[in-house]
Amino acid sequence: MEYKSSKAFTMGIEGRTVTGIFAVHGNIDDGDGWSSRDRSHPGLFGDFTVDGRKRAVFLWQHNSYEPPIATIDQLFEVARADLPPAVLQYAPGTTGGTGVKRTYLETNRANEVLSALSAGALSEMSYAYDPTRWDYEKGPSDSDIRIRNLYEADLFDVSDVTWGMNPATSADGSKGQDWKVQPLTAHAGAVEAAIAELAARLVELKARRLKEGRTFSSANYTALITIADSLDTLSVDLRTVLDKSEPKTATDIRQLWLETQRTLATLQGVRV
């Protein structure tokens, strides 16, 4: 199963029913960032069934361990001429899109997501799919990364997501562990956000404790030392992964490494 995320183009919100575009065809995205870039084509999902059954569900963050947050009322193809202006501005070369009309359930999580959508706090969607027909073509002249043309695929879920890393995919998803269910870029984004939040909190706490003449408790000190050691290990591991593997275009994992270095410097009292 693969994942692809992008900006969610909301076409309308009526009560608990929301309609929007979750896939933009004809646009070359970042693919996996290593071996190929992807370009989907109109009719990608066919009749939206897998083995003759309607199996697509609407989830939060691709979390298949929890119930869906909405019912899918309709999945539909949208011709280029019928796409919202925002889509054409985002991807001038688009050839069409795929939309979803869903009605959010009366559950706590669904209410949270619907509220965030209505307030404009969420603006990304992602979908899980299994490609069944594709081919490759030579990439642009400024890159040796191939383009994978996606013609047919089975759709498994559409999800509202916090960070879609616009756009991003990962082919290493499985149902074994929560972190494997997420696209790599979504996972990296969550890690980056958590590190940045912790760094900001520590800077504020350090200033307050110095002013008050206080120190960290033994438990907190031990926990923070463990985190610092883990970040050191993560930095080494990321360097190993990236060694001689960096593509000609910047990747999200490279950005995560840079943010990790900046955070480590902040934790060590270095202003960056």
C-alpha positions in Angstrom: 0.0 0.0 0.0 1.3 3.5 -0.9 0.2 6.9 0.4 0.0 10.3 -1.3 -0.8 13.6 0.4 -1.5 17.0 -0.8 -3.4 20.2 -0.2 -7.1 19.5 0.3 -9.3 21.7 -1.9 -12.6 22.1 -0.1 -15.5 22.8 -2.5 -18.1 23.2 0.1 -19.3 22.5 3.7 -23.0 22.0 4.3 -23.7 21.0 7.9 -21.7 17.8 8.5 -21.1 17.1 4.8 -17.9 18.3 3.2 -16.9 18.0 -0.5 -13.4 18.4 -1.8 -10.7 17.4 -4.2 -8.1 15.0 -2.7 -6.1 14.0 -5.8 -4.9 16.2 -8.6 -4.0 14.5 -11.9 -1.4 15.5 -14.4 0.7 17.1 -11.8 4.2 15.7 -11.2 4.8 15.4 -7.5 7.8 14.4 -5.4 7.0 10.7 -5.5 9.2 8.8 -3.0 11.9 11.5 -3.4 14.5 8.8 -4.2 13.8 6.7 -7.3 10.9 8.3 -9.0 8.3 11.1 -9.1 4.7 10.4 -9.7 2.0 11.7 -12.1 -1.5 10.3 -11.8 -3.9 10.3 -14.7 -7.8 10.7 -14.9 -9.7 7.6 -14.1 -7.0 6.4 -11.7 -9.4 4.6 -9.4 -11.8 3.3 -12.0 -15.1 2.4 -10.4 -13.6 2.9 -6.9 -14.0 -0.8 -6.0 -11.4 -3.4 -5.0 -12.2 -7.0 -6.1 -15.7 -5.9 -6.9 -16.4 -4.4 -3.5 -16.6 -0.9 -2.3 -13.8 -0.9 0.3 -12.7 2.7 0.6 -13.2 4.3 4.0 -12.6 7.8 5.4 -10.2 8.0 8.3 -8.2 10.4 10.4 -4.4 10.2 9.7 -4.8 6.8 8.0 -5.5 5.2 11.4 -7.1 1.9 10.5 -7.0 0.9 14.2 -9.9 3.3 14.9 -13.3 3.5 13.3 -13.8 5.8 10.3 -14.6 9.4 11.1 -17.0 9.9 8.2 -19.1 8.0 5.7 -18.1 8.4 2.1 -21.2 9.6 0.2 -19.6 9.9 -3.2 -16.3 9.4 -4.9 -16.1 11.1 -8.3 -13.9 12.2 -11.1 -13.7 15.9 -11.9 -12.8 17.2 -15.4 -10.2 19.9 -15.7 -12.8 22.4 -16.8 -14.8 21.8 -13.6 -11.9 22.1 -11.2 -12.0 25.0 -8.6 -9.7 27.9 -9.5 -7.5 27.1 -6.5 -6.6 23.7 -8.0 -5.7 25.3 -11.4 -3.5 27.8 -9.6 -1.8 25.1 -7.6 -1.2 22.9 -10.6 -1.6 24.7 -13.9 -0.8 21.6 -15.9 -3.5 19.5 -14.2 -5.7 17.2 -16.3 -8.4 16.6 -13.8 -8.9 15.5 -10.2 -10.7 13.1 -7.9 -13.2 14.3 -5.3 -14.8 13.0 -2.2 -18.1 13.9 -0.6 -18.3 12.7 3.0 -20.5 13.2 6.0 -18.8 13.3 9.4 -20.1 11.0 12.2 -21.4 12.0 15.6 -18.2 11.0 17.4 -15.7 13.0 19.5 -12.9 12.6 16.9 -15.1 13.4 14.0 -16.5 16.5 15.7 -12.9 17.7 16.4 -11.9 17.2 12.7 -15.1 18.8 11.3 -14.6 21.8 13.7 -11.0 22.1 12.5 -12.0 22.0 8.9 -14.8 24.5 9.3 -12.3 26.9 11.1 -9.7 26.4 8.4 -7.2 24.8 10.8 -6.9 21.7 8.6 -6.1 21.9 4.9 -4.5 18.6 4.0 -5.8 15.3 2.8 -4.1 12.0 1.9 -5.1 8.7 0.4 -3.9 5.1 0.6 -3.8 3.1 -2.6 -2.3 0.1 -4.4 -1.1 0.9 -7.9 -2.0 -1.8 -10.5 -1.0 -0.2 -13.8 1.8 2.2 -14.4 4.8 2.9 -16.5 8.0 5.1 -16.3 9.4 7.8 -18.5 12.6 9.8 -18.4 12.6 12.6 -15.9 13.1 16.4 -16.7 16.5 17.4 -18.1 17.6 18.9 -14.8 17.0 15.6 -12.9 17.8 11.9 -13.4 14.8 10.8 -11.3 12.2 9.0 -13.5 8.6 9.9 -13.6 6.1 7.1 -12.8 2.8 7.5 -14.6 0.0 6.0 -12.5 -3.0 4.9 -14.7 -4.9 2.5 -12.4 -5.0 1.9 -8.7 -7.1 0.4 -5.9 -8.2 3.0 -3.4 -8.3 1.9 0.3 -8.8 5.1 2.3 -9.0 8.9 2.1 -7.9 10.7 5.3 -7.9 14.1 6.8 -4.3 14.7 7.9 -2.4 17.3 9.9 0.7 17.4 7.8 0.4 16.2 4.2 3.9 17.5 3.3 2.4 18.8 0.1 2.8 16.5 -1.8 4.4 13.3 -0.4 4.3 9.6 -0.6 5.8 6.6 1.1 5.8 3.0 -0.1 6.8 1.5 3.2 3.4 1.4 4.8 2.1 -1.7 6.6 -0.5 -2.5 9.2 2.0 -3.8 11.7 2.9 -0.7 13.6 1.3 2.8 13.8 4.5 4.5 12.5 4.6 2.2 9.5 1.0 3.2 8.5 2.0 6.8 8.1 3.9 8.2 5.0 7.5 8.8 5.9 7.2 12.6 5.4 4.1 12.7 7.7 6.1 10.8 10.3 9.1 13.1 9.9 6.9 16.2 10.1 5.4 15.0 13.4 8.8 14.3 14.8 10.1 17.7 13.7 7.1 19.4 15.3 7.5 17.5 18.6 11.2 18.4 18.8 10.6 22.1 18.0 7.9 22.2 20.7 10.1 20.6 23.3 13.0 22.9 22.5 10.8 26.0 22.9 9.5 24.7 26.2 13.0 24.0 27.5 14.3 27.4 26.5 11.4 29.0 28.4 11.8 26.7 31.4 15.6 27.3 31.6 15.1 31.1 31.7 12.4 30.8 34.4 14.5 28.5 36.6 17.6 30.6 36.3 15.5 33.6 37.4 14.0 31.7 40.3 17.2 29.9 41.2 15.6 26.5 40.7 16.9 23.4 38.9 15.2 20.4 37.2 14.1 17.5 39.4 16.1 14.3 39.2 13.3 12.6 37.1 13.0 15.5 34.7 16.8 15.7 34.4 17.1 12.0 33.6 14.3 12.2 31.1 15.9 15.2 29.3 19.3 13.6 29.2 17.8 10.5 27.7 16.1 12.6 25.0 19.4 14.5 24.3 21.2 11.1 23.9 18.4 9.9 21.6 18.7 13.0 19.4 22.5 12.5 19.2 21.8 8.9 18.0 19.2 10.1 15.6 21.6 12.7 14.1 24.2 9.9 13.5 21.6 7.6 12.0 20.3 10.3 9.7 23.8 11.1 8.5 24.3 7.4 7.7 21.0 7.2 5.8 21.8 10.4 3.8 25.4 9.6 3.1 25.9 9.4 -0.7 22.1 9.1 -1.1 21.0 12.7 -1.3 19.1 13.3 -4.6 19.6 16.4 -6.6 16.5 17.9 -5.2 16.0 18.6 -1.5 14.1 16.0 0.4 12.0 16.1 3.6 14.3 13.8 5.5 17.2 16.2 4.7 15.2 19.1 6.0 14.4 17.0 9.2 18.1 16.4 9.7 18.8 20.2 9.4 16.0 21.0 11.9 17.4 18.3 14.3 20.8 20.0 14.2 19.2 23.3 14.9 17.3 21.9 17.8 20.3 20.2 19.3 22.2 23.5 19.1 19.3 25.2 20.9 19.2 22.5 23.6 22.9 23.1 24.2 22.4 26.8 24.6 23.7 27.9 21.2 21.6 30.7 19.5 20.9 29.9 15.9 
